[in-house]
Amino acid sequence: MRTIVPLTFTFLCFFMGFSQEPETTNYNVPQPISKNELRLNVTNFIISNAFTVDYERLITDESSVGVSLLVGLGNSDNFDSFRNFELTPYYRQFFSKKYARGFFIEGFASVLNREDVFFDFDIEETRDNTNVALGISVGGKFLSRGGFVAEVFVGVGRTLLDNDDFFFGNVIARGGISLGYRF
């Protein structure tokens, strides 16, 4: 009898411990996803003395819309210092299994103001020119776990309004390296 009671007590404790439901954590519950990004184009600041800020809103895991604002900070001898102002809305399509990052193709429209250079019989004339352009870009977006974003892209577009600029013609360029934060 002395051995049956302790054995029974031991078995009951053993089976009661296994009869409890394990605490489960559901890892498949979707976490809230940050859908806004704010970035600065550091290449435009370094090369062309212009301040460029981008705001992007993620629509789905494969697409986004955004707007880019470029403001020239004054004349300089740097490359591409002819742009005074540029407002560029864009649409991006991503080609990655991860949420809105990786390789992308972008279609953009741009309203821009720049100084165009005209040559006429050895006389150089500079005029302000406001124009509209359409174009396409390709690039890659990289995202850290903390929400920091790095982006590399390059694109080309064509102005739509009458433009007889000798040096720049009807072609505009878009690109750079941008750093920012997804929130």
C-alpha atoms as one frame of an Amber mdcrd trajectory, in Angstrom:
protein
   0.000   0.000   0.000   2.877   2.318   0.759   4.215   1.973  -2.779   0.857
   2.139  -4.589  -0.132   5.575  -3.215   3.117   7.318  -4.204   3.097   5.631
  -7.640  -0.521   6.597  -8.253   0.208  10.163  -7.164   3.225  10.309  -9.469
   1.269   8.979 -12.479  -1.609  11.418 -11.833   0.771  14.363 -11.662   2.518
  13.143 -14.807  -0.725  12.812 -16.819  -2.164  16.087 -15.486   0.925  17.903
 -16.683   0.454  16.518 -20.207  -3.280  17.194 -20.222  -2.724  20.962 -20.166
  -3.036  22.668 -23.545   0.239  24.089 -24.736   0.423  27.838 -25.115   0.450
  28.592 -28.811   1.511  31.681 -30.700  -0.001  32.257 -34.090   2.818  33.507
 -36.282   0.566  33.626 -39.351  -1.361  36.663 -38.114  -0.471  39.497 -40.492
   1.516  42.253 -38.864   0.656  45.864 -39.669   2.635  46.920 -42.713   4.124
  50.372 -43.099   2.782  51.908 -46.293   4.504  55.315 -46.447   8.052  56.251
 -47.407   9.976  59.492 -47.259  13.351  59.685 -49.026  16.068  62.190 -49.956
  18.009  61.852 -53.195  21.619  62.318 -52.097  23.017  62.070 -55.631  21.118
  65.151 -56.835  22.388  67.134 -53.870  26.021  66.155 -54.450  26.162  66.311
 -58.251  23.700  68.983 -59.313  23.242  71.214 -56.241  19.528  70.372 -55.992
  17.355  69.259 -53.088  15.101  66.303 -53.967  12.534  64.758 -51.633  10.284
  61.789 -52.472   7.060  60.606 -50.864   5.808  57.139 -51.829   2.595  55.340
 -50.824   2.478  51.545 -51.165  -0.742  50.347 -52.815  -0.156  46.588 -52.776
   2.811  44.293 -52.249   3.721  44.812 -55.931   2.866  48.459 -56.666   3.139
  51.993 -55.355   2.546  55.606 -56.333   4.641  58.570 -55.359   5.725  62.095
 -56.052   9.182  63.608 -56.239   9.976  67.294 -55.767  13.282  68.755 -56.967
  14.277  72.325 -56.143  17.502  73.781 -57.533  19.648  75.453 -54.882  21.327
  77.980 -57.185  23.767  78.081 -60.023  26.915  76.057 -59.801  29.499  74.669
 -62.159  28.399  71.119 -61.385  26.882  68.798 -63.933  23.112  69.149 -64.394
  22.825  72.473 -62.554  20.337  73.783 -65.150  17.207  72.456 -63.377  15.326
  74.976 -61.236  12.195  73.000 -60.323  10.731  69.590 -61.107   7.563  67.886
 -59.846   7.378  64.209 -60.824   4.470  61.906 -59.982   5.202  58.231 -60.667
   3.811  54.696 -60.557   6.017  51.690 -59.716   5.588  47.974 -60.311   7.806
  45.678 -58.198   9.058  42.235 -59.273   9.983  40.526 -56.020   8.477  38.082
 -53.544   9.052  40.591 -50.732   6.611  43.388 -49.937   7.252  46.405 -52.223
  10.998  46.049 -52.566  13.541  44.658 -54.988  13.628  45.329 -58.722  11.050
  47.798 -60.071   9.938  49.534 -63.267   8.539  53.036 -63.018   6.467  55.193
 -65.321   6.621  58.923 -64.611   5.301  62.280 -65.760   7.189  65.442 -64.963
   6.511  69.178 -64.885   9.848  70.935 -64.961  11.440  74.340 -65.210  15.004
  74.608 -66.406  17.434  77.014 -67.965  17.943  76.186 -71.624  20.998  77.329
 -73.538  20.642  78.610 -77.106  23.466  79.345 -79.524  22.915  81.796 -82.358
  25.868  83.144 -84.347  28.378  82.851 -81.517  25.940  84.353 -79.008  24.979
  82.190 -76.067  21.525  82.892 -74.690  19.970  81.342 -71.579  16.180  81.173
 -71.204  13.823  79.717 -68.636  11.813  76.866 -70.111   8.798  75.170 -68.506
   7.870  71.829 -69.995   6.078  68.525 -69.423   7.757  65.141 -69.901   6.894
  61.439 -69.838   9.391  58.678 -69.176  10.348  55.337 -67.705  12.850  54.282
 -65.028  14.256  51.044 -63.625  15.838  50.452 -60.259  16.075  48.541 -57.028
  14.812  49.220 -53.529  16.352  47.764 -50.380  14.718  47.786 -46.941  16.222
  47.058 -43.528  14.281  45.469 -40.679  14.235  48.821 -38.918  12.474  50.515
 -41.835  15.415  52.309 -43.451  15.214  52.412 -47.239  17.961  52.662 -49.858
  17.107  52.983 -53.509  19.088  53.104 -56.749  17.352  54.020 -60.006  17.913
  55.511 -63.450  15.472  56.673 -66.081  14.971  58.730 -69.181  12.074  60.778
 -70.493  11.048  63.017 -73.357   9.586  66.517 -73.174   6.238  66.981 -74.888
   6.027  70.726 -75.508   7.910  72.625 -78.204  11.580  72.748 -77.299  14.425
  73.823 -79.567  17.206  73.666 -77.006  20.493  72.913 -78.748  22.311  71.304
 -75.840  19.624  69.337 -73.957  17.092  68.691 -76.708  13.885  66.908 -75.764
  15.498  64.389 -73.389  15.452  64.492 -69.594  17.220  62.188 -67.164  15.998
  60.913 -63.805  17.975  58.883 -61.331  20.151  58.664 -58.301  20.648  57.085
 -54.935  17.967  57.853 -52.357  17.971  57.198 -48.610  14.932  57.338 -46.375
  12.530  55.676 -43.989   9.374  53.552 -44.354   6.706  54.348 -41.761
